[in-house]
Amino acid sequence: MNFNNPSNSFEWTVFLAKKYSDMFIRGTWLTLYIAVIGTIIGFILGYLVGVVEDIRINPGDKIIRKFFVRLIKAIFSIYVEIFRDTPMIVQAMIIYYGIKLLGVEMTPVFSGILVTVLNTGAYMAETVRGGIGSIDLGQREGAWAMGMSSFKTMLYVVLPQAFKNIIPEMANTFLTNLKMTSVLNVIAVQELFMAAKTVGGNYYKYFEAYLVIAVIYFILCFVFNKIFNLLERKMQGKTDYALAVEYMDNQ
């Protein structure tokens, strides 16, 4: 096989991967950077939104508290609905060019991270709310009976358990973000998809260029999926204690 003078798709794929390896590597790192930063900050935003949406308004609360809680909930609800019900590619265009219309200059990378954060936060908010709702209400009532405030109950009793329950969804969100960064090429983010688009245009070998990044995406997602599965098993802890209890009962 002559990879220096390619004559078929396989040879062209290897040729492009070798010749433009630096461009593919830079695109890969930028893809990872946006996905990691966007997921972490988006998760924090989603956690905040999910906690606020779980706040309950009691009949005895002051009118001012009721007003502000309802107002914040309404704002967060609108935010979640907008970002869950519109495509990420459209969000990227509106945020990048919309902010420019306001006279604020923003780099494509920063815009890409902002879009990823807001998109992730909207999806994680519902996941966090569901995770909080999965915790038995009796645990809250027990904490309140012990004199813990609602804030401390949420911080020390509910959230740690909810966090453990939503780790799998957080992992799925990261893997989704890793792939969805490809839409950011519409605002000139030089991520992995944009690298393939540029490389493919040099020789009009788009299929071979996209095949290169398909392999890269697969490797990234496969590796991180295995890592997240390992972390999930570690967080679940050992399950062999049940065998020990069963053994003691049989004695």
C-alpha positions in Angstrom: 0.0 0.0 0.0 1.3 3.4 -1.0 0.1 5.9 1.7 2.2 8.7 0.2 0.3 8.4 -3.1 -3.2 7.2 -2.0 -5.4 5.5 -4.6 -8.4 4.2 -2.5 -10.4 5.4 0.5 -8.4 3.5 3.1 -5.1 4.9 1.9 -6.6 8.4 1.7 -7.9 8.0 5.3 -4.5 7.0 6.6 -2.8 9.8 4.5 -5.1 12.5 5.8 -4.7 11.2 9.4 -0.9 11.4 9.1 -0.6 14.6 7.2 -3.0 16.6 9.3 -2.4 14.8 12.6 -1.6 18.1 14.4 -4.9 19.7 13.2 -6.9 16.6 14.4 -5.1 16.6 17.7 -5.8 20.3 18.3 -9.5 19.7 17.4 -9.7 16.8 19.8 -8.2 18.8 22.7 -10.6 21.7 22.0 -13.5 19.3 21.8 -12.5 17.8 25.2 -12.0 21.2 26.7 -15.4 22.6 25.7 -17.1 19.3 26.8 -15.4 19.1 30.2 -15.8 22.8 31.1 -19.3 23.0 29.7 -20.4 19.8 31.6 -18.9 20.8 34.9 -20.2 24.3 35.0 -23.5 23.2 33.5 -23.9 20.6 36.1 -23.4 23.2 38.9 -26.0 25.4 37.2 -28.4 22.5 36.8 -27.9 21.5 40.4 -28.7 25.1 41.5 -31.8 25.2 39.3 -33.0 21.8 40.4 -32.6 22.7 44.1 -34.5 26.0 43.6 -37.3 24.2 41.7 -37.6 21.8 44.7 -38.2 24.7 47.2 -41.7 24.4 48.6 -43.9 27.4 49.5 -45.6 26.9 52.8 -48.8 28.7 53.8 -47.1 30.4 56.7 -44.3 31.9 54.6 -44.1 35.7 54.3 -45.5 37.3 51.2 -42.2 38.7 50.1 -40.6 35.2 50.3 -43.5 33.7 48.3 -43.2 36.3 45.6 -39.4 35.9 45.1 -39.5 32.1 45.2 -42.3 32.1 42.6 -40.5 34.7 40.5 -37.2 32.7 40.5 -39.0 29.5 39.8 -40.8 31.1 36.9 -37.5 32.4 35.4 -35.7 29.1 35.8 -38.7 27.2 34.4 -38.7 29.5 31.3 -34.9 29.0 30.9 -35.3 25.2 31.1 -38.1 25.0 28.6 -36.3 27.2 26.1 -33.1 25.3 26.1 -34.7 21.9 26.2 -37.1 22.7 23.4 -34.7 24.2 20.9 -31.7 22.7 19.0 -28.2 23.4 20.3 -27.1 24.5 16.8 -29.8 27.2 16.8 -28.9 28.2 20.4 -25.2 28.6 19.3 -26.1 30.9 16.4 -28.5 33.1 18.4 -26.1 33.5 21.4 -23.0 34.2 19.3 -24.6 36.6 16.9 -27.2 38.0 19.3 -24.6 39.1 21.8 -22.6 40.7 19.0 -25.7 42.8 18.2 -25.5 44.1 21.7 -22.0 45.4 21.0 -20.2 42.7 23.1 -17.4 40.9 21.5 -17.1 37.2 22.3 -14.7 34.6 21.0 -16.2 31.5 19.3 -14.7 29.2 22.0 -16.2 31.2 24.8 -19.6 31.2 23.0 -19.3 27.5 22.5 -18.6 26.9 26.2 -21.5 29.2 27.2 -23.9 27.4 24.9 -22.8 24.0 26.3 -23.2 25.3 29.9 -26.7 26.6 29.4 -27.8 23.5 27.5 -26.3 21.2 30.1 -27.8 23.2 32.9 -31.3 22.9 31.4 -31.1 19.2 31.1 -29.4 18.5 34.4 -31.9 20.7 36.2 -34.7 18.2 35.5 -32.3 15.3 36.4 -31.4 16.9 39.7 -35.1 17.6 40.5 -35.9 14.0 39.8 -32.9 12.8 41.9 -34.0 14.9 44.8 -37.6 13.6 44.4 -36.3 10.0 44.6 -35.1 10.5 48.1 -37.6 9.2 50.7 -39.5 12.1 52.3 -39.2 10.3 55.6 -35.5 11.2 55.7 -36.3 14.9 55.5 -39.0 14.6 58.2 -36.5 12.7 60.4 -33.9 15.5 59.9 -36.5 18.1 60.7 -37.5 16.2 63.8 -33.9 16.3 65.0 -33.9 20.1 64.7 -32.2 20.5 61.3 -33.2 23.4 59.2 -34.5 22.9 55.7 -31.3 24.2 54.3 -29.1 21.8 56.3 -31.4 19.0 55.5 -31.1 19.6 51.8 -27.3 20.1 52.1 -26.3 17.2 54.4 -29.1 14.6 53.9 -30.8 15.0 50.5 -28.1 16.4 48.1 -25.4 13.8 48.8 -27.8 11.0 48.1 -29.3 12.7 45.0 -25.8 13.3 43.7 -25.1 9.6 43.8 -28.3 8.8 42.0 -27.7 11.3 39.1 -24.0 10.4 38.4 -25.0 8.0 35.6 -27.0 10.8 33.9 -24.2 13.2 34.4 -21.9 10.8 32.6 -24.4 10.4 29.7 -24.6 14.2 29.5 -20.8 14.5 29.2 -20.7 11.9 26.4 -23.5 13.8 24.7 -21.7 17.1 25.0 -18.6 15.4 23.6 -20.4 14.6 20.4 -22.6 17.7 20.3 -19.6 20.1 20.2 -19.6 19.2 16.5 -22.5 21.7 15.9 -20.3 24.5 17.2 -18.5 24.6 13.8 -21.4 26.9 12.7 -19.9 29.7 14.8 -16.3 28.9 13.7 -15.2 26.9 16.7 -12.1 25.0 15.5 -13.2 21.7 17.1 -12.9 18.2 15.8 -15.7 18.4 13.2 -14.4 21.7 11.9 -10.9 20.1 11.5 -12.3 17.3 9.4 -14.3 19.8 7.3 -11.2 21.8 6.6 -9.0 18.8 5.9 -11.7 17.3 3.6 -11.9 20.5 1.6 -8.2 20.5 0.8 -8.4 17.3 -1.3 -12.2 17.1 -1.7 -12.0 13.9 0.4 -14.8 14.6 2.9 -15.7 10.9 3.5 -12.2 10.0 4.4 -11.7 13.0 6.7 -15.0 12.4 8.5 -14.0 8.7 8.9 -10.9 9.9 10.8 -12.9 11.9 13.3 -15.5 9.1 13.6 -12.8 6.8 14.9 -11.6 9.6 17.3 -15.1 10.2 18.6 -15.6 6.5 19.1 -12.4 6.1 21.0 -13.1 9.1 23.2 -16.6 8.0 24.0 -15.7 4.3 24.5 -12.8 5.2 26.9 -14.8 7.7 29.0 -17.8 5.4 29.1 -15.6 2.7 30.7 -14.2 5.2 33.1 -17.6 6.4 34.2 -18.8 2.8 34.6 -15.8 2.1 36.9 -16.5 5.2 39.0 -20.2 4.3 39.3 -19.3 0.8 40.6 -16.8 2.4 43.0 -19.4 4.8 44.4 -21.9 2.0 44.9 -19.5 0.3 47.3 -19.2 -3.3 48.1 -22.3 -5.4 48.0 -20.9 -8.6 49.6 -22.0 -7.4 53.1 -25.4 -9.0 52.4 -23.7 -12.4 52.1 -22.1 -11.8 55.5 -25.5 -11.0 57.1 -27.0 -14.1 55.5 -24.1 -16.2 56.8 -24.6 -14.9 60.4 -28.3 -15.6 60.2 -27.7 -19.2 59.3 -25.4 -19.8 62.2 
